[in-house]
Amino acid sequence: MQLTEDVEIVEFEPALYVKSLDAMVVADIHLGLEWELEEKGVHIPFPTYEPIVKSLRNMFSYRPARRMIILGDIKNEFGDINPEEWTQVQDFVNDVRSLGAEPILIRGNHDNFVRIVLKRLNVEFQDPPVRIGKYFLIHGDKDHGLPGEGTIVLMGHEHPVISIRDSIGVKHRFKSFLYGKYYGTEIIVLPSMNPLTMGTAVNEVDVGELLSPVLRKVDIMSFTPILLAQGEVLKKFPKISNLLA
Amino acid sequence: MSTSPYRFYSVKSGFEEIVGLLHPVVAEWFRRRFKDLTPPQAYGIKPIVNGENTLISAPTGSGKTLACFLTILNDLIKMGVEGKLEDRVYCVYVSPLRSLNNDIRKNLSQPLDEIRKIAEDKGYDFPDIRIHVRTGDTKTSERSRMLKKPPHILITTPESLSIILVAPKFRSFLKEVQWAVVDEIHELCSSKRGAHLSLSLERLRGFSGRDFQRIGLSATIHPLEKVAAYLVGYEDGSPRQCTIVDVHASKKFELKVVSPHYDLVHTPAEELSRRMYKLINDIIKRNRTTLIFTNTRSSTERVVYHLKKLRPKSVLNEDEYAAHHSSLSREVRLDVEDKLKKGRLKAVVTSTSLELGIDIGYIDCVVQIGSPKSVTRAIQRVGRSGHSLEAVSKGVFIPMERDDLVEVLVMSKAAEAGKLDEVYIPENPLDVLAQHIVGMSIEKKWSIQEAYNLVKRSYNFRNLSLDDFTIVLRYLSGYYRQLEGYKVYGKIWLDEEDGVFGRRGNLVRVIYMTNTGTIPDMAMVKVFTKDNKPVGNIEEEFFERLSPGDIFLLGGRPYRCIKSRLMKLIVEPAEGEKPTVPQWFSEMLPLSYDLANMIDEFRIRELQTILFGKKEDRIRHYMDYFKIDRETATALYEYLRVTAEYFNNIGVLPYLRKGSLIVENYIDESDRQIIIFHSLVGRRVNDVLSRAFAVAASNLLGSVSVQISVGDNGFLLILPPKYRVDPDRIIKSVNSSNLYSLAESSIEKTEMLKHRFRHVAVRSFMILRNYKGHEVMVSKLQLNSEHILKAIRDLKNFPVMKETYREILEDAMDIKNALRFVSELESNVRTPLVCKPSRVASPIAHSLLLSSFTDVVLMEDKRALLERLHREVLATIHAAN
């Protein structure tokens, strides 16, 4: 689904393809989330890395990009180094490379300790904001200011979800891209790439409860959500202001 | 010739015969205290003395506790006097109620003290026989005291017993248990809690040096052989023996049905309530103490409030009225129980908490508001009055709506005739098994075969397959993720090649001890009104589905959500409004299968003939047959007559016969087709049927979502506007070979699956409610539950999912009788009678149409669903402009 002349949403994955950069863009992969859940007393019994690889393959068979830009939070956290989790990061980098793309990580708030491993793997790692052409790449946990007319912000962090109650009373939740403009800057928010997570129902919470200071500032009510059922369908919905509970 | 392992014992022992079996001191005490034996004692003591496993079924207050403990106390005293009493546990007594535990300890300590006195007078050196209660409430200091001086009789709950089994030191005192007593077994056996206890007992058996004697104490329940089988279990594949003592027959009942009004169809609800409170207050006035049952916890408070307000002048103090239900604090409940025992209350209103055998002193009369929904429950509740075997149990049923009326009338006849509902005992609950495997692994390293054999000794698991046992082991070892090659946190380690398993890590003991149990201990969200008055609690997971403006039911009343903050929800009453959110669970007790069938027969028979006789004759007949007053008989007559006239007008009545399944084809005011099935087979069966028929309908219409509504007397399918389908085609497309898969695929797509899955996941230790000292709040983790459920379904035979389906289809619903129903449709034992499309629904459809117990079978694929949601959103925007 084409969002701008240069940007399209991969059908049907939580990724953007930016033609001028020949880049696949994703956000919030949170590798190793299952271990954190385990630490919280929730056991995820099934393979969790498999669907991530499957999703990668779908993206690159849709558009065989040369780069893969990760808008932060490649790994889920934390200080202490768990060798198994590093293995998974390593596997991910190798898998992206074997699909013919070079990964580039824009640092997110969870990425403090991943640097060491990425260095060893020779993966490019940059602090936001990163400016390439008209694109302004950030994670979204910090407000770096908006670059203004003619630029496009690509960001993650929020894990946007749209929640809709249907006519028979059932509540449905979908991951969603958000697309909008604020004083001339175009903004595209990506949903989390990790299939285990949903995220914030942006049409249900108060603006003040949004995670990203960027989204708290821009008028998110005027944004257009594009709902995603992974592997199945994408659908553009009316502005968020029309979807309030 | 094969003989049954279960033997009904009916040899009556005489007073002297029993006394002759006792130690002189105990005999002396017994002689001083009692003149005669009560029936449970006359029949029950002998088999217990003989060391037989014994199930005693007798009313509360009939002396069955003493029948059970006389032998045990006698033997302990004998051993003590002979200097053979050791510092270890001889008897484990388990009851489902903590409050019962304290009663029992008191009831045992008192005779012991009296016997001690006699012994000391006679110059015996009387032993120190210790009786201790150990439950979740027991303080650490008491526990360590028990380690130094273990009790001879240990009084505990199922949960605490399973914890004691892994208590490093204390368990050694259980090595040679001689007696295991299960009280209130009728309550335990039909639930997962009972399955949990059954495995605890087999684990106890497993590490004791020898087998112990099992004694079960039960209220009215049917069939006793099944309960006996549950009590004693199996040994090497064959059932252990059990002697059954049934002394229920001697208890006399007097059941009355009184309708608050002669017209239950047109009288407004407030008028009915007013009259009901007057009726009840009249009963309270005439009796010393009246026990009033309601069907929900929340209505308990409401009833007390109104009774107090409208109390007769003779009741001076409103504190003579009290409520008792499980949401009240323990102190309040104990206080009410205490006042009851002392005869200081005129009336107590309760939901289910006083159904169980707490000693509540003298109750003259039991009042039931609405229907207790099963014959067995009716008898158990009424049996709480007339607190001795000779006294007549008096019960008054007050139906509050017309279906209740028919129900309680048929029920009172069935109770008189002793036609009880058959007890259901769950089989192979894999979540319970998972807990116990974790518990067992803490005890020692096991061979798979040895552990499997032990588990199969339990009645609930006697047919467990090795495959199912293995998938639970694998799940607990983290097997399914291990396949991926990354690190796994398992609760056990498993070596399938060598056929052994054991505990993994030191945390497992704490996990087990803080999470074991089967009562779903889910995170609850507190609900308040705007002025900060508590309304009740809802489950975290239901909370997640609510948005501001939604209307939902809590305690049978509608509320509108205003806003939510963290784990708190603010609402306002929305009296008279229909819920906007499907509620796939219900506080209401389900109508039983057996009773529903009796009602069906009665209803059809009456509808067939009612228009032919004279009104007066028919009313007279009802008055005589049901022993009811004119007003009640008129209410019944009127309801049946308007129903018969409706079906006569649409030309269906002449075709009505025994076994007819009336199906209405109703088109409502928003032009939706609503197909109403009057299947009187109980709600658990209707739950299965409604979902299977919904899938069938959806398939015929090409994958649309169908809303269902399930009631005690039938179910509805609600099609989306403009869709039409011939009900006959739906009925024809469901048969006994596809029912199971239809039901299964419908569950796969309902809200109920998610709800139950979470419970089973908690019980299976997949989600730990208590971990590392904090409570896990799943909703805060923002997980993609749909993805998780789908991935788990893809695992095929994953035990937590398998158990979720089993629990839904077998425990919550009744797939067995649903299959029977569908087979009866195939063999024409039941025949559908489909009505023409009509803009008016029949009188018997009204309560179904108002039912709030609903669910949705979502059949659309994601693309169609998003298209529909998009359309709906655009329509709302359009409407708003």
HADDOCK unambig.tbl for C-alpha pairs under 7 A between the chains (distance, minus, plus):
assign (segid A and resid 40 and name CA) (segid B and resid 776 and name CA) 6.93 0.50 0.50
assign (segid A and resid 41 and name CA) (segid B and resid 767 and name CA) 5.80 0.50 0.50
assign (segid A and resid 41 and name CA) (segid B and resid 768 and name CA) 4.89 0.50 0.50
assign (segid A and resid 41 and name CA) (segid B and resid 771 and name CA) 5.80 0.50 0.50
assign (segid A and resid 41 and name CA) (segid B and resid 776 and name CA) 7.00 0.50 0.50
assign (segid A and resid 42 and name CA) (segid B and resid 766 and name CA) 5.96 0.50 0.50
assign (segid A and resid 42 and name CA) (segid B and resid 767 and name CA) 4.48 0.50 0.50
assign (segid A and resid 42 and name CA) (segid B and resid 768 and name CA) 6.23 0.50 0.50
assign (segid A and resid 43 and name CA) (segid B and resid 766 and name CA) 5.09 0.50 0.50
assign (segid A and resid 43 and name CA) (segid B and resid 767 and name CA) 6.23 0.50 0.50
assign (segid A and resid 45 and name CA) (segid B and resid 478 and name CA) 6.50 0.50 0.50
assign (segid A and resid 45 and name CA) (segid B and resid 480 and name CA) 5.85 0.50 0.50
assign (segid A and resid 45 and name CA) (segid B and resid 481 and name CA) 5.81 0.50 0.50
assign (segid A and resid 46 and name CA) (segid B and resid 480 and name CA) 5.44 0.50 0.50
assign (segid A and resid 46 and name CA) (segid B and resid 481 and name CA) 5.05 0.50 0.50
assign (segid A and resid 46 and name CA) (segid B and resid 791 and name CA) 6.76 0.50 0.50
assign (segid A and resid 46 and name CA) (segid B and resid 792 and name CA) 6.54 0.50 0.50
assign (segid A and resid 47 and name CA) (segid B and resid 480 and name CA) 6.81 0.50 0.50
assign (segid A and resid 47 and name CA) (segid B and resid 481 and name CA) 4.78 0.50 0.50
assign (segid A and resid 47 and name CA) (segid B and resid 484 and name CA) 5.89 0.50 0.50
assign (segid A and resid 84 and name CA) (segid B and resid 486 and name CA) 5.96 0.50 0.50
assign (segid A and resid 84 and name CA) (segid B and resid 487 and name CA) 5.93 0.50 0.50
assign (segid A and resid 166 and name CA) (segid B and resid 869 and name CA) 6.31 0.50 0.50
assign (segid A and resid 169 and name CA) (segid B and resid 580 and name CA) 5.78 0.50 0.50
assign (segid A and resid 169 and name CA) (segid B and resid 581 and name CA) 4.84 0.50 0.50
assign (segid A and resid 169 and name CA) (segid B and resid 582 and name CA) 6.16 0.50 0.50
assign (segid A and resid 170 and name CA) (segid B and resid 581 and name CA) 6.79 0.50 0.50
assign (segid A and resid 171 and name CA) (segid B and resid 545 and name CA) 6.16 0.50 0.50
assign (segid A and resid 195 and name CA) (segid B and resid 787 and name CA) 6.71 0.50 0.50
assign (segid A and resid 196 and name CA) (segid B and resid 783 and name CA) 5.81 0.50 0.50
assign (segid A and resid 196 and name CA) (segid B and resid 784 and name CA) 5.26 0.50 0.50
assign (segid A and resid 196 and name CA) (segid B and resid 787 and name CA) 6.63 0.50 0.50
assign (segid A and resid 196 and name CA) (segid B and resid 788 and name CA) 6.68 0.50 0.50
assign (segid A and resid 197 and name CA) (segid B and resid 782 and name CA) 6.09 0.50 0.50
assign (segid A and resid 197 and name CA) (segid B and resid 783 and name CA) 4.51 0.50 0.50
assign (segid A and resid 197 and name CA) (segid B and resid 784 and name CA) 4.82 0.50 0.50
assign (segid A and resid 198 and name CA) (segid B and resid 782 and name CA) 5.60 0.50 0.50
assign (segid A and resid 198 and name CA) (segid B and resid 783 and name CA) 5.33 0.50 0.50
assign (segid A and resid 198 and name CA) (segid B and resid 784 and name CA) 4.65 0.50 0.50
assign (segid A and resid 199 and name CA) (segid B and resid 782 and name CA) 5.47 0.50 0.50
assign (segid A and resid 229 and name CA) (segid B and resid 862 and name CA) 6.73 0.50 0.50
assign (segid A and resid 232 and name CA) (segid B and resid 862 and name CA) 6.84 0.50 0.50
assign (segid A and resid 232 and name CA) (segid B and resid 863 and name CA) 6.85 0.50 0.50
assign (segid A and resid 233 and name CA) (segid B and resid 863 and name CA) 5.75 0.50 0.50
assign (segid A and resid 235 and name CA) (segid B and resid 866 and name CA) 6.95 0.50 0.50
assign (segid A and resid 237 and name CA) (segid B and resid 870 and name CA) 6.54 0.50 0.50
assign (segid A and resid 242 and name CA) (segid B and resid 877 and name CA) 6.89 0.50 0.50
assign (segid A and resid 245 and name CA) (segid B and resid 547 and name CA) 6.13 0.50 0.50
assign (segid A and resid 245 and name CA) (segid B and resid 548 and name CA) 6.40 0.50 0.50
